[in-house]
């Protein structure tokens, strides 16, 4: 009987550890979105949302205001893979584009500094280097997190474009959505600027213009598409990086121009700890069960 009680307790511990592992993983899949609305008088007004990646439904977090005052519109979002801080680039109106950080609890922002270039979308690599796509020159740029200044990288064969999306895949290559009118996503080597591959989009007529890309923690590629229903209308779509198939997910708030998945390092560590505890507990449970059978067989 004591051994059976011990087995039951270990089984309960294993279930709790497994729940902790999956809870940490689920929490790390929050998707943020931000708008780039500009008033007729040139003023900006952006809003931060959290979006359900399965349906596109959104919930308002708050208006994006620097130091709680100046309203800004946002063209790109990215979460630092090591600190969990949400960074953004502004559209520039009424001044020049800037790098800012945003509090994900309320939308309050802090300015870091001017970019010196016009960037569209941005993404961290796994080491914490922040890339953006420079629309006017058709090349990648690296953003200095301390000053906000953009350092343009090597020239690519991708021409300037009006909109674009940028993501960094697990292999470290930049996925650039600047030529979706040609039915293709380009893969660019950040070190050389060379186009090293591409993905032909199936039924590319679904896409009108891509304003942002984001890769989920599980590796799925999401995009903001400007709907043909109107210039301000946006929808969330997913793109299969193996087949090029496009799937409509749902409508987004008007003028969403940025996406980023939350990759909070604390939640990631919690998930790994839970998984380790689960594996260790199952190992002990199997050994104890074997010992119990051996004892009773004698």
Secondary structure, 3 states (H helix, E strand, C coil): CHHHHHHHHHHHHHHHHHHHHHHHHHHCCCEEEEECEECCCCCEEEEEEEECCCCCCEEEEEEEEECCCEECCEEEEEECCCCCCEEEEECCCCCCCEEEEECCCCCEEEEEEECCCCEEEEEECCCCCEEEEECCCCEEEEECCCCCCEEECCCCCCCCCCCCEEEECCCCCEEEECCHHHCEEEEECCCCCCEEEEEECCCHHHCCCEEEEEECCCCCEEEEEECCCCCCCEEEEEECCCCCCEEEEEEECCCEEEEEECCCHHHHHHHHHHHHHHHHHHHHHHHHHHHHHHHHHC
